[in-house]
């Protein structure tokens, strides 16, 4: 069995994380570990009890710098595994979740795996759907095609942060997560996936590595309000584009981004969304230029 580390960043979701840990500990390989990186404002007694009772399997770190990419990198520096599995603190893994991630690494060219994600409430999913386009990036405007609830195995451009794994050597070659992706950290895992693929690895989608994502409304890196969400949405989109795409595509990217902001503003009946979004795009440009 390949030595495995599961890294779980968490913020103000102690009870949900406790349930996640209970589900993962039972299927953890003998020499595997779970690395919890806790950025919470307060310590959860239920969580600490689990950490105490499973101290050889669950390694707990309390940090005070907020930010999802920072927490992932912090966990990566302390992980002992050859394969690193990342998941959120509010998930319910399938029975063979860890094993099904690891099976894919028998292929040497595979550097990463994206697993199947079932949103809470959609558990009665259709297992017959094998024809969806999964995990692709539309290259002319950076639009993401997800469909991570699909049932077919496929090679993909990107995975989703609540259910993904990588070879540790691939993560190191790619330079880890870019901590400039702020707020909800939108696109931080997509940016990493592109760098891993440029390093010569393939990323595969395996529907057998399945989990239910509860998407709890509180805690995590959920935005507190529309202003914050659309600002960081714009910031991270601009940073992502400038890092990964040809400047010849910039007019198409700007046009499609502006249209999306207008549509969002109309849907929510809030014209300030356009202002907040544009402010974020400008800030993303500054962030990129500042390196």
C-alpha positions in Angstrom: 0.0 0.0 0.0 1.3 3.4 -0.9 2.0 5.7 2.1 -0.9 8.2 2.2 -1.6 11.5 3.9 -5.1 13.1 3.9 -4.9 16.9 4.4 -8.0 18.6 5.7 -8.0 22.4 6.2 -10.8 23.5 8.5 -12.3 26.7 9.8 -15.1 26.9 12.4 -16.5 23.5 11.6 -15.3 21.4 14.4 -18.4 19.2 14.8 -18.7 18.6 11.0 -15.0 17.8 10.9 -15.4 15.3 13.7 -17.9 13.3 11.7 -15.6 13.5 8.6 -12.7 12.1 10.7 -14.9 9.3 12.1 -15.7 8.2 8.5 -12.1 8.4 7.3 -10.3 6.8 10.2 -11.9 3.4 9.7 -10.6 3.1 6.1 -7.1 4.7 6.7 -4.2 2.4 5.6 -2.0 1.1 8.4 0.8 3.6 7.7 -1.6 6.4 6.6 -2.2 9.7 8.4 -4.8 12.5 8.5 -3.3 16.0 8.8 -5.8 18.5 10.2 -4.9 22.2 9.7 -7.2 24.2 11.9 -7.6 27.9 11.4 -10.7 28.1 13.6 -11.4 31.0 16.0 -12.2 28.6 18.8 -11.1 25.0 19.7 -13.8 22.3 19.4 -13.8 19.9 22.4 -15.4 17.1 20.3 -12.7 17.4 17.7 -9.9 17.5 20.3 -11.3 14.3 21.9 -11.0 12.5 18.5 -7.5 13.8 18.0 -6.5 12.6 21.5 -8.0 9.1 21.0 -6.4 8.7 17.5 -3.1 10.5 18.0 -1.1 8.0 15.9 -3.5 8.5 12.9 -4.7 12.1 13.2 -2.1 14.9 13.4 -3.5 18.2 14.4 -2.0 21.6 13.8 -3.5 24.9 14.9 -2.5 27.9 12.8 -3.5 31.5 12.9 -3.0 32.7 9.3 -6.3 32.4 7.5 -6.4 31.2 3.9 -7.2 27.9 2.2 -4.1 27.7 -0.1 -1.9 28.6 2.9 -3.5 25.8 5.0 -3.0 23.3 2.2 0.7 24.2 1.8 1.1 24.1 5.6 -0.3 20.5 5.7 1.8 19.5 2.7 5.0 20.5 4.4 4.2 18.2 7.3 2.7 15.3 5.4 4.7 12.0 5.2 2.7 10.4 2.4 3.8 9.7 -1.2 0.2 10.3 -2.2 -1.6 13.4 -0.8 -5.4 13.4 -0.7 -7.2 16.7 -0.1 -10.8 16.9 1.1 -13.0 19.4 2.8 -14.1 19.2 6.5 -17.8 18.8 5.5 -17.8 15.6 3.5 -19.0 12.0 3.8 -16.6 9.7 2.0 -17.7 6.5 0.3 -16.7 3.1 1.9 -13.5 2.6 -0.2 -12.8 6.3 -0.8 -9.1 6.2 0.0 -8.4 2.9 -1.7 -10.1 4.0 -4.9 -8.0 7.2 -5.0 -4.8 5.1 -4.6 -5.7 2.5 -7.3 -5.1 5.1 -10.0 -1.5 5.6 -9.1 -0.5 2.2 -10.5 -0.3 4.2 -13.7 3.1 6.0 -13.5 2.0 8.9 -15.7 -0.9 9.8 -13.4 0.0 12.7 -11.1 -3.4 13.6 -9.8 -6.9 12.2 -9.3 -10.3 14.0 -9.1 -13.0 12.1 -7.4 -16.7 12.1 -7.8 -18.7 14.7 -5.9 -22.3 14.3 -5.0 -23.9 17.4 -3.5 -25.9 16.8 -0.4 -29.5 16.1 -1.3 -28.6 14.5 -4.7 -27.6 11.1 -3.3 -30.1 9.4 -5.7 -27.7 10.1 -8.6 -27.9 8.4 -12.0 -25.1 5.9 -12.3 -25.8 5.4 -16.1 -24.4 8.8 -17.1 -21.1 8.2 -18.9 -21.4 10.8 -21.6 -20.7 14.1 -19.7 -17.7 16.3 -20.5 -15.8 16.2 -17.2 -13.3 18.6 -15.7 -12.4 20.6 -18.8 -11.4 24.2 -19.2 -12.8 26.3 -22.1 -9.5 27.8 -23.3 -10.8 30.9 -25.0 -12.4 32.4 -21.9 -11.2 30.1 -19.0 -14.8 28.9 -18.3 -14.7 25.7 -16.2 -16.7 22.6 -17.1 -17.1 20.6 -13.9 -19.7 17.7 -14.0 -17.9 16.0 -11.2 -21.0 14.0 -10.4 -20.5 12.0 -13.6 -20.1 8.2 -13.7 -17.5 7.7 -16.4 -13.7 7.7 -16.0 -11.8 10.3 -18.0 -8.6 12.4 -18.2 -9.3 15.9 -17.0 -7.8 19.4 -17.0 -8.7 20.2 -13.4 -10.1 18.7 -10.2 -12.2 20.2 -7.4 -10.7 21.0 -4.1 -13.1 19.0 -1.9 -12.1 15.7 -3.5 -8.7 15.5 -5.1 -5.3 13.7 -4.7 -1.8 14.1 -6.1 1.6 12.5 -6.0 3.7 14.5 -3.5 6.5 14.7 -6.0 4.1 16.3 -8.5 3.0 18.9 -5.9 6.5 19.8 -5.1 7.5 20.1 -8.8 4.5 22.4 -9.4 5.4 24.6 -6.4 2.4 23.8 -4.3 -0.7 26.1 -4.1 -0.4 29.8 -5.0 -1.4 31.6 -1.8 -2.3 34.8 -3.7 -5.7 33.2 -4.5 -7.7 34.8 -1.7 -11.2 34.9 -0.3 -13.0 31.7 -1.2 -9.8 30.6 -3.0 -11.7 30.2 -6.2 -9.4 28.6 -8.9 -6.5 27.8 -6.5 -6.8 24.1 -7.3 -7.4 24.7 -11.0 -4.2 26.7 -11.2 -2.3 23.9 -9.4 -3.7 21.3 -11.8 -2.5 23.2 -14.8 1.0 23.5 -13.4 1.0 19.7 -12.6 0.0 18.9 -16.1 2.7 21.2 -17.5 5.1 19.3 -15.4 4.3 16.2 -17.5 1.7 14.4 -15.4 -1.9 13.4 -16.3 -4.9 13.9 -14.1 -7.7 11.4 -14.1 -11.3 11.5 -12.9 -12.3 8.4 -11.1 -16.0 8.2 -10.1 -15.2 5.3 -7.7 -13.4 7.8 -5.4 -16.7 9.3 -4.4 -17.9 11.5 -1.6 -21.0 13.5 -0.6 -20.2 17.2 -0.1 -22.5 18.8 2.5 -21.5 22.4 1.5 -22.3 23.7 4.9 -23.3 27.4 4.7 -21.2 28.4 7.8 -17.5 28.3 8.3 -15.0 27.2 5.7 -14.0 29.9 3.2 -17.6 30.9 2.3 -17.9 34.6 1.5 -19.6 36.7 4.2 -21.5 38.8 1.6 -21.9 39.5 -2.1 -19.3 42.3 -2.1 -16.6 40.1 -0.7 -17.5 37.2 -2.9 -17.5 39.1 -6.2 -14.4 41.0 -5.4 -12.4 37.8 -4.9 -14.1 36.2 -7.8 -12.8 38.9 -10.0 -9.4 39.0 -8.4 -8.8 35.3 -8.7 -10.2 35.0 -12.3 -7.8 37.7 -13.4 -4.8 36.2 -11.6 -5.7 32.8 -13.0 -5.9 34.1 -16.6 -2.7 36.1 -16.5 -0.8 33.1 -15.1 -2.0 30.5 -17.5 -3.3 31.9 -20.8 -2.2 33.7 -23.9 -2.5 37.5 -24.0 -4.1 37.1 -27.4 -7.2 35.8 -25.6 -7.4 38.8 -23.3 -10.2 40.6 -25.2 -12.4 37.5 -25.2 -11.7 36.9 -21.5 -12.6 40.5 -20.5 -15.7 40.5 -22.6 -17.0 37.2 -21.3 -16.1 38.2 -17.7 -18.0 41.5 -18.0 -21.1 39.7 -19.4 -21.1 37.2 -16.5 -20.9 40.1 -14.0 -23.9 41.8 -15.7 -25.9 38.6 -15.7 -25.1 38.0 -12.0 -26.2 41.6 -11.2 -29.5 41.2 -13.1 -30.2 37.9 -11.5 -29.6 39.3 -8.0 -31.0 42.7 -8.9 -27.9 44.4 -7.5 -25.9 46.6 -10.0 -23.1 47.0 -7.4 -22.0 43.5 -8.3 -20.5 44.8 -11.5 -18.6 47.5 -9.5 -17.3 44.9 -6.9 -16.3 42.5 -9.7 -14.4 45.1 -11.7 -12.6 46.2 -8.6 -11.6 42.6 -8.0 -10.3 42.2 -11.6 -8.2 45.3 -11.3 -6.8 44.0 -8.0 -6.0 40.7 -9.6 -3.9 42.5 -12.2 -2.0 44.4 -9.5 -1.4 41.1 -7.6 0.0 39.5 -10.7 2.3 42.4 -11.6 3.6 42.5 -8.0 4.6 38.8 -8.2 
